[in-house]
C-alpha cells in the first residue's frame, strides 16, 4: 500500500499533523499499519510509535458510551425507547423527561451541541462536578422538538453516561472495564480520571495534544476536552484514550458481530440495531452513536459504501468501518498539537480514506 504510505508522509511534511498511526484492514486481516512523524514537538521532538496512546476525543461516544449501552440492551437491562423519567426517576428532568436513549444516541434529542460548562465550574467549585453538569444540562432550553431534526450534541452523551450509571449501578469506566475492555484484553484503552490518572502509563506512551490556554501547558496524557476534564476526567462524550491497535480490535469485534460471524460478546441483532445506517427523510445520517457517510463531503471519502459507520474525534482521530466490504480504517493523529487552529485534517481525511480503498481494491483491476 505504497500510495497510502506516501500520503501519510506528505501529511507530516505539509504540517497536517505532527504524527499519525494508521491501520487498514480487509476481511479481518490487517493489511497496513504505519506510524509516521512525531508524537510530540514540545518541549522536544519525540517519534510516533505504533503503540502510542491517543486522546480519542469524541470516539468516546461510539467506543465507550455506545458500547456500554449496547451491553445493557443486550442484557435486557435497558430499553432504547424507555423515557428518561423512568431511568432517572426522581431527578427533576422537566422537559427532558420524555427523551429516550435512542433519541440521545442518534442526536435527535433537541439538546444544544455544546456549552462551556468548564468555565462555570471554576466559579462554582462543586463537590460533585458530574452532578453539577447534569443539572445544567437539564436546565438547558431545547433548540427543537425531540425527534424533529438531528443536531450533534455532546450534552446528550453526557446524559447517556448517567443512564449507564443508573442502570448498571457502576461508573462508566468501571462498567466498561468489567464488561468490554477487560474481557477483550484491551490494556491501553481507558477513560481518564483526574484524581488517580489511572491506569498509569509512562508519559512517553502518549501523543501530545494542545498547548491549552485554559490550563497553561502542553497536554500529554491528560484529556484535551475541557468539559470532560472539569467533570473529573471523562464524561459520556470525551475522555477515552487508546492505541490504534486496540481501537481496531474493538471495531473488528463489532463488525464481526454485525455480520453474525461472532456472538460471544453481543447478540448480532443488538449490534445491528446500533450500527445499521438510518433512512431519515431529512438527510440526517446518524446511527445509534455512529456517523454514516454524508455524500460527496464525507470524511470517509468517495468509496465507502452506504453500509458504513464511523466517527471523528476533535484531537485528530477517526474510525471508519465499511460493513459491506469488510474494511476498517483507524486513523489517529495529534493534529491539535500544538494548536487546534490547524484544521488541514478536514481536507486530508477523505484523501487518506480514498487512498486506502484504492490500494486495497485497485490492484485487481476493479474500482473501489
C-alpha positions as a printed Julia matrix, in Angstrom:
368×3 Matrix{Float64}:
   0.0     0.0     0.0
   2.62    2.44   -1.17
   0.15    5.16   -2.17
  -1.18    5.38    1.4
   2.3     5.3     2.92
   3.39    8.21    0.72
   0.31   10.22    1.58
   0.87    9.76    5.32
   4.41   11.08    4.95
   3.04   14.01    2.95
   0.68   14.79    5.83
   3.64   15.17    8.19
   5.72   17.1     5.67
   2.95   19.59    4.94
   2.04   20.1     8.59
  -1.39   18.48    8.51
  -0.39   16.77   11.77
   2.86   16.23   13.68
   2.36   12.48   13.56
  -0.11    9.68   12.91
  -0.79    5.97   13.17
  -2.95    4.3    10.53
  -4.34    0.78   10.43
  -6.23   -0.52    7.4
  -7.78   -3.97    7.45
  -9.8    -6.02    4.99
 -11.83   -9.1     5.89
 -10.27   -9.3     9.34
  -6.67   -9.06    8.09
  -4.56   -6.01    8.89
  -3.15   -5.02    5.52
  -1.41   -1.82    6.58
  -0.01   -0.5     9.87
   2.29    2.5     9.91
   3.37    5.2    12.35
   4.77    8.46   10.94
   6.08   11.73   12.31
   6.21   12.71   15.97
   4.02   12.08   18.96
   5.26   15.39   20.4
   7.05   18.51   19.19
   7.37   20.31   22.53
   9.36   20.53   24.69
  11.28   18.36   22.22
  10.57   16.12   19.27
   9.56   12.58   20.18
   8.89   10.0    17.44
   5.49    8.43   16.93
   5.24    4.67   17.56
   2.63    2.1    16.53
   1.63    1.65   20.19
   1.33    5.37   21.01
  -1.72    6.11   23.15
  -4.01    8.85   21.78
  -6.67   11.03   23.35
  -9.53    9.63   21.25
 -11.83   12.6    21.98
 -15.32   12.0    20.52
 -14.52    8.4    19.63
 -15.59    8.07   23.27
 -19.17    8.3    22.02
 -19.19    5.1    19.9
 -16.37    3.17   21.6
 -17.28    3.81   25.24
 -20.76    5.2    25.88
 -22.49    3.48   22.97
 -20.91    0.07   23.55
 -21.83    0.3    27.24
 -25.44    0.97   26.27
 -25.22   -1.86   23.73
 -24.23   -4.23   26.53
 -27.11   -3.04   28.73
 -29.58   -3.52   25.86
 -28.07   -6.93   25.15
 -28.52   -7.9    28.81
 -32.14   -6.67   28.67
 -31.36   -4.11   31.35
 -32.29   -1.14   29.16
 -34.91   -0.37   26.51
 -33.76    2.17   23.93
 -37.23    3.72   23.83
 -37.67    3.98   27.59
 -38.12    7.62   28.67
 -35.58    9.23   30.96
 -38.29    9.82   33.55
 -38.28    6.04   34.15
 -34.5     5.63   34.03
 -33.54    8.73   36.06
 -36.55    8.64   38.32
 -36.84   11.5    40.82
 -34.23   13.73   39.18
 -36.43   16.69   38.22
 -35.99   16.27   34.49
 -38.54   18.83   33.33
 -38.95   18.84   29.55
 -36.13   16.27   29.26
 -38.35   13.6    30.92
 -39.7    12.13   27.64
 -36.28   11.88   25.98
 -35.1     8.34   25.29
 -31.66    6.71   24.89
 -32.47    6.21   21.2
 -33.07    9.94   20.64
 -29.89   10.82   22.52
 -27.79    8.25   20.63
 -28.86    9.48   17.19
 -28.57   13.17   18.18
 -32.31   13.86   17.9
 -32.94   14.95   21.47
 -33.22   18.66   20.69
 -30.39   19.45   23.12
 -27.78   22.07   22.16
 -24.49   20.88   20.73
 -22.09   22.21   23.39
 -21.8    24.58   26.31
 -18.62   25.83   28.07
 -19.59   24.43   31.47
 -15.92   24.16   32.43
 -15.83   27.94   32.78
 -18.75   27.91   35.2
 -17.27   25.13   37.29
 -14.21   27.25   38.07
 -16.51   29.69   39.82
 -18.95   27.23   41.39
 -16.35   24.7    42.62
 -18.98   21.99   43.22
 -18.19   18.91   45.26
 -19.65   16.66   42.58
 -18.83   18.13   39.15
 -20.76   15.47   37.22
 -23.95   16.25   39.12
 -23.36   19.97   38.54
 -23.04   19.37   34.79
 -26.15   17.2    34.69
 -28.27   19.83   36.43
 -27.04   22.44   33.96
 -27.95   20.2    31.02
 -31.43   19.62   32.42
 -31.89   23.38   32.68
 -30.94   23.99   29.04
 -33.68   25.06   26.65
 -34.26   22.59   23.84
 -33.38   24.08   20.47
 -36.02   22.0    18.65
 -38.7    19.41   19.37
 -37.25   15.97   20.21
 -37.1    13.84   17.09
 -37.64   16.78   14.73
 -34.08   17.03   13.42
 -30.55   15.8    14.01
 -28.22   18.12   15.91
 -24.89   16.68   17.06
 -24.76   17.09   20.83
 -22.09   16.47   23.43
 -24.71   17.23   26.05
 -26.85   14.28   25.01
 -23.95   11.89   25.54
 -23.22   13.41   28.92
 -26.74   12.36   29.89
 -26.17    8.89   28.43
 -23.26    8.39   30.82
 -25.8     8.99   33.6
 -28.1     6.38   32.06
 -25.3     3.79   32.15
 -24.59    4.6    35.79
 -28.24    4.31   36.81
 -28.9     1.03   35.05
 -25.59   -0.68   35.8
 -25.06    0.73   39.28
 -21.42    1.44   38.34
 -19.38    4.33   36.92
 -18.98    4.16   33.15
 -15.25    3.38   33.32
 -15.76    0.5    35.76
 -18.62   -0.94   33.73
 -16.58   -0.84   30.53
 -13.51   -2.41   32.11
 -15.5    -5.26   33.62
 -17.75   -5.97   30.64
 -15.93   -4.89   27.47
 -12.29   -3.8    27.67
 -11.16   -6.32   30.29
 -12.66   -9.41   28.63
 -11.16   -8.31   25.28
  -7.72   -7.8    26.81
  -7.62   -4.09   25.93
  -4.89   -2.93   28.3
  -4.34    0.52   26.81
  -7.97    1.61   26.33
  -9.29    3.5    29.32
 -11.25    6.53   30.47
  -9.08    9.21   32.06
  -9.55   10.06   35.74
  -8.08   13.27   37.11
  -7.79   12.09   40.7
  -5.72    8.99   40.08
  -4.64    9.37   36.43
  -5.22    5.64   36.32
  -4.48    3.29   34.82
  -0.99    4.76   34.94
   1.05    4.84   31.74
   4.56    6.22   31.16
   4.46    9.76   29.69
   6.37    8.62   26.6
   3.42    6.41   25.58
   1.14    9.37   24.8
   0.62   11.62   21.81
   0.69   15.25   22.93
  -2.29   17.49   22.18
  -2.78   21.22   22.57
  -0.95   23.92   24.42
  -4.11   24.6    26.38
  -4.84   28.3    27.04
  -7.13   27.36   29.94
  -4.66   25.07   31.71
  -1.48   26.86   30.63
   0.5    23.84   29.44
   1.0    21.38   26.6
  -1.28   18.45   27.35
   0.15   14.95   27.19
  -1.65   12.04   28.8
  -4.28   14.49   30.07
  -7.71   14.74   28.49
  -7.96   17.6    26.0
 -11.72   18.25   26.17
 -12.3    20.97   28.78
 -15.73   19.8    29.89
 -14.53   16.21   30.3
 -11.54   17.43   32.33
 -13.74   19.6    34.55
 -16.17   16.71   35.05
 -13.42   14.66   36.64
 -11.54   13.46   33.6
 -14.19   11.92   31.38
 -17.85   12.08   30.52
 -20.09   10.33   28.01
 -18.8    12.47   25.17
 -15.0    12.5    25.68
 -12.18   11.16   27.84
 -11.33    7.83   26.21
  -7.68    7.01   25.47
  -6.37    4.15   23.38
  -3.96    2.86   20.75
  -4.75    2.32   17.08
  -4.38   -1.44   17.53
  -6.91   -1.6    20.36
  -9.37    0.67   18.54
  -9.11   -1.79   15.67
  -9.68   -4.82   17.93
 -12.9    -3.3    19.29
 -14.08   -2.19   15.84
 -13.38   -5.62   14.37
 -15.32   -7.25   17.19
 -18.35   -5.06   16.45
 -18.09   -5.69   12.7
 -17.92   -9.46   13.25
 -21.0    -9.38   15.48
 -22.81   -7.19   12.94
 -22.23   -9.84   10.3
 -23.07  -12.68   12.68
 -19.57  -14.18   12.45
 -19.28  -13.91   16.24
 -21.83  -13.77   19.02
 -19.69  -14.19   22.13
 -19.89  -10.59   23.39
 -23.24   -9.38   22.0
 -26.21  -10.75   20.15
 -25.71   -9.86   16.47
 -29.2    -8.32   16.34
 -28.22   -5.89   19.1
 -25.12   -4.76   17.23
 -27.11   -4.36   14.01
 -29.6    -2.17   15.86
 -26.81    0.22   16.81
 -24.75    0.13   13.61
 -27.43   -0.02   10.93
 -27.42    3.21    8.92
 -30.68    5.15    9.26
 -33.06    6.04    6.46
 -34.05    9.55    7.5
 -36.01   11.67    5.07
 -34.32   14.88    6.19
 -30.9    13.62    5.09
 -29.54   13.17    8.62
 -27.14   10.28    8.84
 -26.68    9.26   12.48
 -26.95    5.64   13.5
 -27.03    4.9    17.26
 -23.81    6.52   18.42
 -22.24    6.41   14.97
 -21.98    8.7    11.95
 -22.53    7.47    8.4
 -21.07    8.71    5.08
 -22.53   12.05    4.07
 -22.28   12.08    0.29
 -19.51   13.92   -1.53
 -18.26   15.78    1.55
 -17.86   12.73    3.76
 -14.67   12.4     5.78
 -14.78    8.73    4.7
 -14.05    9.83    1.13
 -15.7     8.64   -2.08
 -15.52    4.88   -1.86
 -17.03    3.72    1.42
 -20.4     2.08    0.81
 -23.69    3.28    2.24
 -23.44    0.38    4.67
 -20.67    2.14    6.61
 -20.36    3.74   10.03
 -17.66    5.81   11.66
 -16.85    8.74   13.89
 -14.37   11.6    14.22
 -12.55   12.96   17.24
 -11.63   16.63   17.68
  -7.99   15.84   18.52
  -7.49   14.39   15.03
  -8.75   10.84   15.42
 -11.16    8.83   13.3
 -12.56    5.36   12.72
 -14.49    4.22    9.65
 -15.91    0.74    9.01
 -17.36   -0.37    5.68
 -19.59   -3.19    6.89
 -20.46   -4.33    3.38
 -16.93   -4.52    2.01
 -15.39   -5.54    5.35
 -12.91   -2.66    5.52
 -11.82   -0.95    8.74
  -9.63    2.16    8.81
  -8.29    3.53   12.1
  -6.6     6.89   11.56
  -5.2     8.53   14.7
  -3.33   11.85   14.64
  -2.37   14.61   17.06
  -3.43   17.4    14.71
  -4.24   19.79   17.63
  -0.6    19.74   18.76
   0.34   22.42   19.5
  -2.82   24.31   18.42
  -6.41   23.5    17.48
  -6.21   26.21   14.83
  -4.65   23.65   12.47
  -7.68   22.36   10.52
  -5.9    20.9     7.49
  -7.09   17.45    8.61
 -10.55   18.23    7.18
  -9.43   18.01    3.57
  -6.82   15.34    4.28
  -9.15   12.73    5.85
 -11.15   11.95    2.7
  -7.9    11.74    0.72
  -6.39    9.16    3.05
  -9.57    7.07    3.02
  -9.72    7.21   -0.77
  -6.07    6.16   -0.89
  -6.7     3.15    1.37
  -9.6     1.97   -0.79
  -7.6     2.43   -3.99
  -4.69    0.49   -2.54
  -6.95   -2.3    -1.31
  -9.08   -2.76   -4.41
  -7.4    -1.29   -7.49
  -4.71   -3.94   -7.75
  -7.15   -6.48   -9.2
  -8.4    -4.09  -11.85
 -11.56   -3.02  -10.04
 -12.51    0.44   -8.9
 -13.08    0.7    -5.16
